[in-house]
């Protein structure tokens, strides 16, 4: 407001509100406001300032504090949402409705809420200048969980639980008379009591002991409880699974296409028991082929709304821990009636896709079948046939591999992004102790199956998304509710960070209107270089997470306009829904039923996405436990490694041969004072100018293993002592007890 201009009361009011909005959450005194308004106390219009302040205060637009300090009044609006730990000492609430912006919560203002709880929040500072609003939790509406798993400890006077979940930021107090048979140092499950005072720690009662912390069985049990993974099936679910006959009813056989004479076979990990997909191929003139993808028809055995169906939805997915699988369906179905075992009649949902020699889709069929697998291949056995050209079904395997190559090249041409990352597998002894670590990479046989599954998933999604299914009442209606597997474009901020990082290494990545081709071009450009692993890993971290949704936005990473999950109904609930809906569409799904699906698919998709995230975290936790158990026998050993991450407190190093990661703390790097550079993800020595960047090869020594926290500490081996390019010391050969191979169960990717 220009000085000495003619002022109106309304103009002064508006300017005061604007100034206090800009200053929020700070206060402004009367003389500060008059100065900013350009109306000094001696000016004739100064009375307008006083009158405007009094009016705005009386109206409740602004608030007057001590010594006539004014600030903008915060509307007393309560917002509900989920409290989440977003970083070290950083909390946010994701509103459930009404606004999309997360609300920042000071750690002192979380009240008695824990991570994941549904809470009511009062806004204390409104959003301004692009910043998020701030608030405080005023009430806990719903606990995410009423139990917590962790390690029982004893303080100076009291017992307490240290939670395994690092996002639970408070210890849980336990009265001495509630200890029972539990011992300090054991993993226990605690039931939370009512907690209303944020100035006291929450309290709980031990309801289950799991065993000594650090022991493999106890740790795996704790992981299952931490991620709410149900291990036992309810009696009514088991009873329903047991009630099915071993043989297929004649009327069901008659209602399906009989393909039992076709050359079908499965290709799976050597330790798999749930075979849910088989493949076939027919060759035609001019190089055309028909690829058959045959999937176990689980929907026949799991009627909608039945106890089996409700339990499968609750679980969402099978979970593959180091020591075994927690299945989505009872073993009678997953490993028997639904499993496409060789030389046994099985019900299937088949997709036949006719392809040109260049991989163009000429036509397809999706129909229910009865099949009989002719051979069960392991990935290793199929690879042997592909490499030698000899063995069972060599002709079919080689033909499938040729068309798989064509499909893969077509995907890559359109920008489909492939991250070839090794999977860690462990061999365990009779006590579930890891005796060997193996890094598994993609092979010709695993890629062959992946390309066949991608083809079937894409065709099914396109079939639903683009067709008009008659309903009887409303022919030609295009209301086709469905559940899709979607993958959004990378978040802008993460993409910009990645682009800035790779630019320093001499690579380019556009950040405006990025396309899948741009990501694939970057990955291809670093392949075979010293930066390949680093840039590939950082690129993967910058991508959005694939989820399930009733809204089809396409799959960015695969460069597919339409995509779903159809090929693994034994272990994924969305695939089961897809099978069920396919059959209902073909039968003429009425509008009423479509409307029901339109209303329920969103929550189902959210539930399946949440359970998938929990499964991924549980699998990751179990791998970390196995790593710690394995490495604890190699404390003092030296290994070649690569810097896999750089943070202000240290560097993460991945042992090259084992794929196991540990932390080199910066305080242990005592040959110099190292300064962290966030822009380049590096440490630089103040005196020596020695630089350690993400991706650099180094030599490390394992110095400490913390079994309770599943942490591995390492130290750098000086270059003058052991050059970074020197061969590392081989791990000591253990002499295990009687050993049985129990490798980590594999499952085809989650794309």
N, C-alpha and C positions, 0 to 999 in steps of 0.2 A: 504494500500500500504506500504510494508516494507520500513524502513528507508534505505537511501543510496543505494537503488537498482538502476539498470539502467532503466531510465524512457523513455517512448516514448510519443510524443505529443498526440496521440490517447488515450493512457492509462490514461494520466492526464485529458484529456477532459471527458472521461467516469466517472472517479472517482469524478470530480467536480460536474457533474450532479447528481451522486448518493448522494453525501454529501448534496447538496442543496435540493434534494428531501426529505431526512430524516429531514432536518432542517425546512422545510416549516411549517408554513408561515414565520418563522424567517429569518433574513438576516445573512450572514456571511461575515466578513471582509477578506481582502486578507491574512493578517497574520494568521487569524484563519484557513483559508483553507489550507495554506501552512503547518501549524502545523499538521492538520489532515492528510494531504497528506504525511507527513514525509519528507518534502522538506523545510528546513529552508532557510531564505533569503540569507544566506552565501553559500548555496550549488550551485554547477555549474548548476544544472538542474532547478534552481529557475526561469530562463527566460522562461522555458516551461510553468510554472504556469501562468505567465503574458500573454504569447502568447495564451494559451488555454482560459483564461478569455476574452481576446480581441476577439478571434474568436467566442466564444459562445455568446458574447454580440452582435456582428455584425450580427450573424445569427438569433438573437431573441430568442435563447434558454433560456438565462438568462437575467436578467435586473440589471443594475448598478445604485445604488442610491447614496445619499450623502456620502462623505468620503469613497468612494470605498467599499460600502456595496453591496453585491450581493444576489439576490434571484432568485428562479426559475420563469420563465415567465409563467403566467397563460394564456392558450389559450383562445382567445376571442370567445368562443362558447356559443351561446344562446340556452337555453333549455326551452321548454314549458311544463307546468304542472299546477296542481291545488294546490293553497295555502291552507294549513290546520293548524289549531291550534292543536299542539300535546301535550300540557301540559301548565302549568303555565309559561308564558313568553317564550314559546318554539314554534317555527314555522318550518314547513317543506313544501317542494314542492314535490308532487308526479309526476314525469315526465310522460307525456302522451305516449311517445314512445322514443326509443333510449337507455334507461337505466332503470334498475329496482330499483336502490338504491335511497331512498329519499334524497333530498338535504336540509341540515340544513340552516335555514335563521335566522340571528340575528334579534330580534324584531325591531332594529333601521333600518333594511334594507328591510322592507316590502313595502316601497314606499307608494303608495296610494291603496294598495290591501287590501281586506277584506277576511275573511274566506270563502273558496269555490270558490273564483275568479280564472279564468284561467289567468296565468301570464307568462311572459318571464323572465327567470333567467339567470344571468351571473355568471359563476363559479368563485369564488375568491380564494378558496383553494381546490385543488384536493383531492380526497380520498387517504388516506395513512394509512398503518398499521391497516387495518380493520375498520378505522373510516370513517364516511360518508363525502362526499364533502360538502363544504360550498359555499353559493352564496348570491347574492342580487337580489331583484326584480328590473328590469329595465323598465317594462311596464306591464300595465294591459290590457289584450287582450279581456276579457269578464267578465262582472259582473255576479256572481251567481244569484243575485237578484237586482232589481232596487228599491225595497221597503224594509223598516225596520219597525218593530213594537216594541213599547216600551212605557215608561212612560214619559210624558211631565214634565219637571222640569225648574226651574228658578234659574240662578246663580246670581252673583253680578250685572251683567249688561245685560246678554243675556238669551234667552230661549234655551233649548237644549233637545234632546231626549236621555234618557238612554235606550239602546236596551235591550230587553228581552233575546236575544241570547247572552250568556256570551262569545261566540267566536268572537263576533264583538267587537273589543278592543278599539274602538273610540266612543266618544259621537257624536251625529249629531246636528250641530248648526242649529237653526231655527230663522229667522228674525221675529221681533215683528209683522210686517205687514202680516206675513204668518200664524199667529196663528189662525185667524178666530174665530170660536165659541168654540174652544177647551180651556179647563181649565187646569191649573197646577195640576198635580196629576192624570190626566186621561190617559187611554191607548189610543194611537193614532197610525195610520199608516202613515208613512212618505215616500215620493218619493225622492230618492237621486238625487241631482244635479250633474253636472259634477265636478269631483274632481281631480285636477292635482298637487296640492301642498301638499307634505307630512308633511310640517311644520304647516299647518293649519288643523283644524278638518273638516271633510266633512260636507256639508250643505244639507238641505232638505226642502221639503214643505209638510205640513200636508194635507193629502187627505181624511182622514176618522177618526172620533172619535168613540171609542168603549164603553166608559163609565168609571166610576171611577176605578182606579187600585185597585186590591184586591177584587172587586166584581166578583162573580162567572161568570156571563154572559160575562163580559168584558174580564176576564182572558181566558175563553174557546175560545172566538172569537180571542183573541191574539195568542193563541196556534195554531189555524187553520191557521192563516196568517203566523206565524213564520215558520211553516213547509210546507207552500204552499199547503194546503189542499183545493181544490175547493169544495165549498158547493153547488152551484147552477149548474144545468145542462143547457147547451146551448139549445136554442129553438128547433133546428133541431134534437137534441138527444131525447128530450121529445116527439117531434112529431113522430119520428120513433117508439118509445116505445108504444105510444098510438095507432098507426096504426094497431097493431096486433089484430086479432079477439080473443074473449074470448074462442071460441071452436077450437079444433084441426081439421084441414082439413081432410076429409075422406081419401084422397090419402096418407097423411102422416101416418095415422093410419094403412093403409094397408101395408106400407113399413116396418113396425116394428114388432118385436115379441110382442104379446099381453100377458102381465103378470098381467092384472088387477084382475084376480081371486086369485092371490097368497096372502098369509098373509104377507104383508109388513107393516112396521110401522117406524115412526121417533122417535128419542130420542134427545131432545135438552134442552137448558136452558129454564126456565119458561117464560122468557120475550122475547124469540126469535120469529122472524117473517119470517126470510128467511131460510126455511127448505130446505137445498140442498142435504141431504143424507137420505136414508132409508135403512133398513136392512131386511133380511129374512134368513130362514134356512130350509133345507130339510134333513131329516135323512134317511140313507141307511143301508144296512146290514153291519155287522162286525164293527159297530161304526163309519163308514164313514158318513160325512155330506157334504152338499153343502151350503156354505155361499154365500148369495147374497148381494152385495153392489150396491145400485141403486142411481145414481147421476143425479141431474137435468141437462137436456140437454140444457144448455144455448147457445151453439153454433148454435142451430137452430134459435134462436131469434137475434143473434148478428153476421151478415155476416161479413166476413173479409173485412176490409177497409171501412166499413160503418161508419157514424157518431157515432153510438153506440160503435163500435169497437175502434175507435180512442180515444174516451173519456175514455173508460175502460182502454186502454193502458196508457193513460196519468195519470190516478189515480192509476193504478196498484193493488190496494187493497182497501177494505173497512176499515175504521178507527173507532175504538170503543172507544170513549171518555166517561168520566164519565156521561155526560149529554145526550148522545145519539150517534147514529152512523152516519158517513158520508159515504154513500154507494158508491160502485164502479159502480153500475147500477141504473137507475131510479126505483122508487118504484113500478111502474107498472110491471116491470120484477122481481125485487128482492123479493118483498113481495106478488106477485100475480102469474103471468103466469109461472114463473120458480120455485116458492116455492112449495114444495111437501106437500101441505095442504091435510088434510084427506078428503076422500070421493070426490075427484076431479081428473079427468083424467089429467095426466101430462106426458110429454115427458121426457125420461130418457136415460142415458147411463149406462148399467148394467154390472157388473163383477160377474160372477158365478165361485166360486173356490171350487172344490171338494177336501176335505181333509181327510186324514186317521185319526184314533183315536189319533194318536201321532202328528198330525199337518202337516204331509208331504203332499205336493201338488201332487194330482193324475191327475189333469187336470183343465182346466179353459176355460171359454167363455167370450168374450168381445163383446157386441152387443148393438145396439140401440133398445129401448123398449118403450112401452106405459104402464104406471103403474097407480095404484090407492092406495094411502095409506089408511090402515084400521084404524089406530089409531095414534094420536099424544101424545107421552109420554113426560113429563118433566123428567129430570134426577132424581128428587126426587120420582116421581111416579114409574119409572122403578126400582129404588133401593128398593122401598117398595115391589114390586113383587119379586125381587131377594131374599130379606130377609125373606119373608113370604111364598113364593111359591104359592101365590094366587093372582088372578086378571086377567085382560085381557091378552091373549097371554102368560100366565105364562109358558106353556110348551116350546114355542119358545124362550122366554127370558132366561130360565134356560139352554136350549141347547146351545144357543149362548154364554152364560157366561162360560159354561164348555169348549167349544173349544177356547174361548178367553183366558182362563187361560193357556191352552196348548200352544197356540201361544206365549203368554207372557213368559212362562218358556223357550220355545225354543229360543226366542230372548235373554233372559238373559244368557242362556247357551253359546251363541255365543259372548256375551259381550255387548249387547245393554244396554245403560246407561239411567236410569230413574231418573230424579230429581223431587221428589215430593215436589213442592214449592206451598205455599198457594197463592191464588189470592185474592186481596183486592176488595171488592164490597162495594158500598155505596147506602144507601137508601136516597132519596132526597125528600124534601117537594115541595110545589107548586112553590117556588121561587128558586128551584134547590140548596137549601142549604142542605148539608149532615146532617142527623139526626142519622144515625147508620152506623157503620163499621162492616163488616162481613168478616172473613177469610175463603175462600173456598178451601178445599182440594180435591184431587182426590178421587172418590168413585168407587165402583164396577160398577156402571152404566156408569160413564165417561170413565173408563178403557175399558169396553166392546166395546164402540163405537170407542175409540182410536185404539184398536187392529184390529177391522174390517177395519178401514180406512187405517191403516198401511199395512194391507194385500193387499187391493185393489191397493194402490199406488205402492207397490213393484211389484205386478204381472204385472201391466201396463208397468212399466219401464223395467222389464225383457222381456216382450213381444216385445217391440221395439228394445231393445239393442241386443237381441240374434237371432232375426228372419231375414230371407232374403225375402224381399217383391218383387215380380215380378213387373216390370214397363211396360212391353209390348215391349219396345225397348231394354231393358237390363235386361233380366231375371236373377235372382240370384244375382243382385247387392246388396251389403251390405252397401250402402251409406244411412244411416238412421239418418239424422239430427233430433235432439229432444231436448227438454228442460228438464233438470234434476234438482233435488234438491240435492245439494252436501254439504258435511261437511268434511273439511280437518282435518288432524291430528293436535293436539294442538301445538302451537308455542313452540319451544324448550326452549326459555328463560323462558316463563311462567310455563312450565312444571317443569323446574329445581327449580324455586322458590317454587312451590307447594310441590315438593318432599322434599325440605329442611325443609319447614314448618311442614309438617306432620311427618317427621322423629323425630322432637323434641317432638312430642306428642306420639311417640311410634308406628307410622304406617309407612308402606313402600310403595313406588311407584317407579317403574323403570322409567328411563328417556330415555334409549336407545331403539329404535324400539318399542315404547309403542303401545299397542294394546287396543281395546275397553274393552277387558276382564280385563285388569289391572285397568282401571278406575272404572269399575263396582265392582271389588273386593275391591277397596278402599272404595267405597260408602257402600257396604254391611258390611265391617268390622267396620264402625263407626255407623251403624244404631242402635239406642237405647242408644248410649253413650252420654256423656255431650258435646262431640265435633261434634255431627252429623250435626247440623245446620251450624256450622262454616266451617267445611271441605267440606260439600256439596256446600255451597255458593262459597267458594274459588275455588273449582274444576270447578264449572260452569263458573266462571270468567276466568279460565285458558284455556277454550276450544275455538276453532275457532268458527266463526259465520257461520251458515248455509246460503247458498246463492243459487241463480239460475244460471245455466250455461249450455251451449251447450256441454261442455266437461264432460263426466261421469267419476268421480274419486271415486264414491261411497259415502256412508254416514257413517262417522266414529262413530258418537254417537249412531246410530241405528245398527251398524255392518251389514249394507246392502251393497251388491255390486252394486245393481241397485235400484234407488229410484227416484220418481217424485212426483208431486202434481197433483192429478186427482180429488179429492173428494170435492172441494169447489169452483166451477166455478162462483157461484153467488158473491163471495167476493174476489177471487184471479184471476188475469189475467193469470198467468201461467197455471192454471188448464183449463181455456178456450182454450188456445193454444193447450194443450195436447188433449182435446176432438176433436178439429178441425183436428189435425194431425192424430189422430187415425183413424178417418173416411176416411181421404185422403189416408192413407197407405192401408187400406182395399180395397179402390176403385182402387188401382194401381197408386199411385202417380208417375207421369212422372219424368224423370231425371232432366228436366229443373226446375220443381217446387222444387225438392229436393235441387238443387243448390241455388235457391232463398232463401229457408229456411236456408241453410248452411251459407249464407251471412248475414241474418237478425236476426237469433236467438240470436247471441251474444249481440248486442245492446238491444234487447228486454229483455234478461235475466238481463243485467246490470240495465236497467230502472226499472224492477220489484224489484230487490234487493234494489235499492236506495229508491224506494217508500215504501218498507217494513220497511227499517231502519227509514225513516221519520215517518211512522205510529207508530212504537214501541216507538220512542222518544216522539211523541205527546201524546200517551196513558199514558206514564210514567209521562209526564208533567201534564196532567189532573188529574192523581191520586195524585200527589204532591199538586196541588191546593186544591183538595178536603180534603186531610189530614190537610192542614193548616186551611181551613175553619172549619173543625170539632174540631181541637185541640184548636183553639183560645178561645173556651168556657171553656177550662179546664186548663187555666194558673193558676198555684199554686197547681194543683193536683199532687199527687204522684203515681207512677206506678212501678210495677216490669218490668224489661227490661233485655235485653241481648246486650252485646257489639257486634255490627255487622261490625265495621270497625275501624281501628286505623291509624291515619295520624299524621304527626308532630304537627299539630295545635290542635288536639283534637280527641275525640272518638265519633263515631256514635253509638247511642243506639236505639234499636228497642223495642218498648213497646210490651210486650209479648201478651197481650190479643187483642190489636188492630192492631198489625203489622205495626204501624206507627213509622217512624224513625226521630230522631232529633240529634242534635250535642251537646256534652258536650265539651266545649272549655277548653284546658289545662290551660289557664290563669284563669279559674274559679275554678280549682282544687287547692285551696289555703291552704290545710292542709299540703302540702309538696311541694318540688321542684321536678317535675316529668321529667324524662329523657326518650325520645322516643328511642325505639330499633326497627329498621326497620327489622332486621332479624327475630325477634319473634313476630312482630306486637303487641308491648306492651309498656306500660308506667311503669316505676319503680321509686318509691319514693326514693330520695337521702338519707333521714334520716330514714324514717319508713320502707323502703324496701318493702312497699306495692306495689304489681304488679297488673296491669289491662291488661288482654289479650283479644284478640278477642275471642268471645264466652262466656266470663265470665258473670254470672248473676249479675246484679246490681239493685239498686233502684234509680230512678231519679225523679226529680220534673220539670215540665214544667215551665220555667221562662219567656219566651218571644216568640212571634210569629210575624214574619215579613211577612205580606201578600204580599208586593210588590216584595220581593225576594223569596217568597215561602220557607222561612227558619223557622225551629223550634229549639229554643235553650233550653237546659236542663242543670240541675246541679245535681251532685251526692248528694244523701241523705246520711249523715254519717252513718256508720254501727252501731255505738253505739246508734244512734237515732232510726233508722229503719233498722233492720237486712235485708240483701239482700234476705233472703228466706222468709221474712214475706209477708203475703198477701197484695197486693196493694190496695190503696183506690179506690173504685169503682167510675167511672166517674159520675158526677152529672147527674141526670135524667132531660133531657130537656123536656119542654112541647111544642112540635112543633105545628105550625099551621096545618091546615088541610093537612094531609099527603097522598101522593100517592107513592107507591113503584116504584122507578125508578132505579133499580139496574143497575150497570154497565153491559152493554151487553157483553155476553160471546162469545167466538168463540173457536173452537177446535184448538189445539196447532199448532205451526208453525214449527214442526219438518221437 
